[in-house]
């Protein structure tokens, strides 16, 4: 099934993508996309195939006469093994996806305790990406910044800090519950991830920048460093 100009516009609307966003994901110029959407240009089948693949990869399903979102895949990871699997999933996604990773309501000490012997290797893997693409929001006064070499930190007031952290990476949203048993719920759905990206941005703009001297002096506890 070929896709129509109305479906292209509708898919962009559902995802909240601009024409530039579609260009970034297809390497088709915004001028060409604009012409296609207006009906001024008849797109080649190969061009429509590229556009369709970009939308389908973001969770859009094309049906006769319209579009709909695909059912989200949900993974539930539990315990120490779950934390290890999640850390690898985050790293592997960042290798393929250049978008920022956004982490809110984070208690890195708590995460490190559950990662255990994998805590320091995880930090080293993330550093190997050689790009500062993480933003992390912690509770005001938290002076532990293990990702300072590859992340930017900010604080939110203690009375606004939640016990349920969320992380957006690629088209995934990860929610962590620590009680009664540590569990990470990963929702793999681009629309859900984008909604939380928007929410994160609102929190980020209202957050506080920690004193740089405090960040610089933060160290990783010896128990997390491999011998």
N, C-alpha and C positions, 0 to 999 in steps of 0.2 A: 504493500500500500504506500502510495506517495503521500507526502504531507502538503497541506495547503498553507497559504499565507496567513489565513486566520488562525490556524493551529500554531504556527510559529509565533505569532503575536501573543496568543493565549498562553503558550508554554512559557514565554518570557515573563508574562504577567504573574503567573502562578509562582514562578521561582524568584521573582523580583529582580530579574536580570535586565540590565540595559543592553542596547545593541553592542556597546563596547564589551560587555561581559561575554556576550555570545562570540564576538570576534576573538577574544582572548582564549576561548575554548575550542575554536575551529580554525583559526588563522584565515578566516574569510573577512575581508575588509568591511568596516561599518557602512561604507558607501554601497557596497554590493548588498549587504543585508537590508539596508534601508530600501533599496530599489526592489528587492525581492518582496519585502513586506507590503510595499505600495502597489505591487503588481506591474511596475514599470519595466521589470526585467523578468524574463522566463528563465528560471534557474535550471541548470542541467541536473540530471538525475544524480550524478555523482556529488554535486554540491548539496542537494537535499539530503542525501544519505549521510553526509558528514554532519549536517545540522541536526538531523534526527538522532544520530548516535550520541551527540553531545547532550541533548535533552534526555534521552533514555538513560544515559549514565548518571544523570542528576535526579532520576526518580520519576520521570514523566512517561506515561504510556499513551500511545496514539491509538484511537479507536475510530471507527467509521463516523465521520461527521464531528469529531471532537477530541478531547484529551481528558486524561485523569491521572491521578498520582498512583504510583505502584504501592502495594502494601509494604510497609516497612519491615525489614528484618531486625529482629531483636535477639541479642546474645546476652546470656547471663553468666558471669564469671564469678566464682566463689573462692574464698580463702586465699592462702598464699599463692597457690598455683594460678588462681584467677588474676592476682596482681601481676604475676610474672607474664602471663599471656597478654594482659592489657598493655604492659610496658613495651612488649615487642610489637604489638599491633599499632601503637602510637608511633613508634620509631619507623616501622615499615611504611606506614601511611605518609609520614613526613618525607620519606625518600622519594615518593611518587607525586606528592601534592605540595605545591609551593605556597599555599595559603597559610596565614598565621594560625597557630594553635592558641586557643583562648581558654584559660583555666580560672575559674572563679570559686571563691569560698574554700581555698586550698589550705590545708594544714600539712606542710611537707614532712614534718617530723612523723606524723601519723602514717603518711604514705610510705616513708622510708622504713618505718618499723615493720610494715607488712611486706615490703619488698625484701627486707632482710638482706641476705648476702648478694642479692641482685641490685641493691640500691646504687652502689658505686658503679658497677658495670653499666647500669642504665644511664647514669650521668655521663659517663665516658662515651657511650654510643651517641647520645644527643649532642655532645660537644663535637663529635666527628662530622656532624652535618655542616659545620662551619657557617652557620647562618643564624642570626638572631631573630627567630620568627615566633617566639613565645611571649605571651603576655599573661602574667599571673597576678591574681588579686588575693591577698591574704588579710587576716584580721589585723587591725591596727595594733602595733606593738610587737608583732611576731618578727623576731630578728634572725630567722633562719632562712638563708637564701642560697640553697645548693645549686640552683640553675642560673646563678648570676652571670655566667660567661655566655649564655645563649638565650637569656630571657630578660624581660623588663618587668619589674615588680611594682605593685602599688598596694596600698592599704585601704580597707573600708572600716568604718567605726565598728566597735565590738557589738553594739546593739543591732547592727544590720548584717552581721556575719551568720551564715547558715551552716548547719551541721551536715547538709547534703551538697557536697561540691559537684560542680559540673565542668566538663571539659569538652570543647568542640574541636575536632580535628578532621580535616577533609570533610566528607559528608556524613560524619559520625558525631553523635552526642553520647557521652559517657556520664552516667550518674552513679555516684558511690554512696552506698548505705553501709554504715559500720555496725549497726545493731539489728537483730541479735547476732548475726554473723556477717562479717565483711562480704559485700557483694557489689560487683560492678555491672550495671545494666547498660549495654551499648545499643543505641537505636541507630540503625544504619538507614537513614532517610534524609535526603538533602534538604527538604523543606523544613523538617524539624530542626536540623542543624543550623539552617539559616535563621530561623526564628530565635535560636539561642545566641547566635552571633550578634543579632540586633540587640538582644537583651544585655549581652556582655558589654557592648559598646556604650550603652546608657550608663551602666555601673562604672565602667572605666573612666568616663568623662567626669563623673562625680567623685572619683576616688582621690586618695592622697599619695603623694610621692614620698617614700621613706627617705630619711637622711642618707646621702650617698656614703658618708663615712661608715655608717652602720652596715650598709650593704657590703662595702669593701672588706670589712673586718670579719664578716661571716665565714665560718669554716665548716667543713664536713666532719662530723664526729668520727673518731678513729675506728669505731666499731663497724662503720659502713665502708671503710677503705680496705681494698684487697691487699693482702701481704705480697 
